[in-house]
Amino acid sequence: MWGFIEFDAPDHPLFGVLPSVVHATPALLGANARGAAYVEALTQEVLNTRDGSAALQARLTEVLLIEIMRLFTPPPGVECPVGGWFSGLRDPAVRRALVAIHQDPGKAWTVAALAKVARISRSAFAAHFVNIMRESPMAYLARWRMYRGRSLLRQTELPLELVAERVGYGSAAAFSLAFVRAHGVSPGSYRRTERAKLERS
């Protein structure tokens, strides 16, 4: 069986450290009873289509991807050893900072505040974060805020002021300026385009 998944969030940090192809072998999935069960269920839905099969195939594919990512370890010498999301999650200090950013992107984070969460000195944290993630803590924070902002615009009806507040911008104007700089379109235009895509799908 083979397949592909198209993501609508290409700037998610995870995608920067994944290879273009992940080969989920029977041996890999066989070690996980749930993964093997999902493959069997997906196979049956593909071979025996009926009402609701398309929706169920989509959900099973998403669940199977999560199971594969749980089992997948990047090969030595590829992404992780030179930095990236997997490396950050494996490093205790960086992981603590990433979890804090992900849980509360709207907080007024500073390098000093993140260093305190990471439980190391400010200077050591800044250098260590760059070494592991290949970008500064503030650059990662800005990128995560943009990702979360895009998700909120796409998935909710929240007014722009609340979206801005939730992702750490002091005003809708500040968020709009940063959004245009990052994506080349205004938040409103992005939302309308994404909603149109959903309506056509």
N, C-alpha and C positions, 0 to 999 in steps of 0.2 A: 504494500500500500504506500502511496505517496500523496503529497498534497502541499498546499501553500496557504498561508494566512496573510492577509493584507491588514496592516495596522494603520489607524488614523492618528497615531501619536508618534511620528518618526523621531521626535527629539527626546523620547524617554531615555534616561541614562543607561538602561539595560542594553539597548540596541547598539550602543557604541562598543560593547565588549563581546557581543555574540558573533560567531562566524556566520557567513551567508547561508550555510547549509548545516543542519544538525541531523546526523544519521542516528536515529533511534533504533538500534539493533534489537532483535528478539532477546539477546542476552541482557541488554540494558533494561528493557521493560519487564523481562521475566523475573527480575529480582524484586519487582514491585507488583503485588497481586492486583492492586487497584488499577495500575497502569495497563496491565494485560487485559483486565476486564473492560476498561474503556476502549481499548483497541478492538476487542471482540464486539462490543456494542456498536461502535462506529462502523465496523465492517458490515454488520447485519443491517444497519440502517441504509448503507450505500447499496448493498445487494438487494434489499427488499424494501423498496421505497413505498411509502403510504402516506396518508394524511399526517402532516406535522414532521415528516422526515427531514425536510430542509432545516427547520428550526432546531431540531434535535441534533442534526449533524453539526450545525454551527456551535451549539453549546458543548457537545462532546469534544469537538476539536479544541475549543478553548481550554477545557479541563485537561485534556491530554497534553496540551502544550505546557501547562503549569506543572504537571507531573514530570514531563521530560526535563524541564528546567531544574526541577528539584534534584533530579538524578545526574544532570549533565555537569561534568567538570571540564573546563577548558584544558586542552592538552598543554603540557609543559612547553614553554618557549613561545606561546601565542599571546593572547591578550593579557591574562592576569599578571604574569611576571613583569610586564612593563607598565602596569597601572591600569586602573579602570574600576568599574562598579563592583565586579566580583572581588577584586583585591581589597576595595574599601570595606566591603561587608565582612571580609575575613580578618581585617585588622581591628582589634578591640577599640582603640582610640578613635579611629576614623568612623567605625561603625556607630559608636555612640553619638558622634556629631551628625551623621547621616540620618539616624533615627530621629534625632531632635528636629532637624530641618524638615523631614518628611511629615512628622506629626504636627508641627506648628510652623508652616512656612510664613504665616502672617506676623510672627513675632519679630521684633526689631533686633535681629541677630547681629552681633559683631564678632570679629575674630576672637576677641577676649572672652566673650560669652560662650562661644563654641569650644574654645580651649578649656574652659571650666567644665563643660559637659564631658569633654574628652578626657579630663583629668590629667592634663599635662600643661606645661607652661605655654604662654601665648606664642612665643617665638618658635619653640619646638613644634607646636601644633601646626602653625602656618607652613613651616618647611616640610613637616611630615605629611601633611594633607596633599601638598603639591606633588611630593615624591610618589605618593600612592595613587592619587586621582588624576594627575597630570593637568590640574587646574587649581586655582586658588579656592579657598572656602567661599569667598564672596562671589566668585564666578559661578561656582556650582549652585549656590543659593539663588542667584539671579536666574539661572537656567531652570532650576526646579520650580521657581515661582512662575515662570512663563509657561512651563508645562502644566502646572496646576490651573493657571489662569485659562489656558486653552480648554482644559477639561471642563471647567465650570461654565465657560461660555457655550460649549457644545452640548453639555448634558443638563444644564439647569436654565431656569428663567430668571435667575437672580439679576437685579439691576447692576449696572456697571460699577456703581459706588460700592456695593457689597462684595462683588468679585475682587475689586481692588483692595478692599480692606482685608479680605480673607487671605490674599497672597502677599500681604506686606507692603502695600503702597498707600501713601497717605491720602491720596485723592484719585478720583477717576481720571483726571487729567494726567497725573503722573503715570498711572498705569497705561493709559492710552499712548502716551509718548514712548514709553518703554516697549510696548507691544508693537507699535509701528516700526520702531528701530529694529526689533528682533525679527518680525515677520513680514514687514513691508505692506501691511494692510491694517486698518483700524480694527479694534475689537468688534465693533458693530458689523463691519463688512465681513469679518471672519465668521461671526455668528450666523449671519444670513446665508453665507455660502454653505456652511456646514449643515444648517437646517434644510436647505434645498437639496443637498446630497441625501439626507435621511429621507426626505419625502419621495425622492426618486427611487430609493432602494426598496 
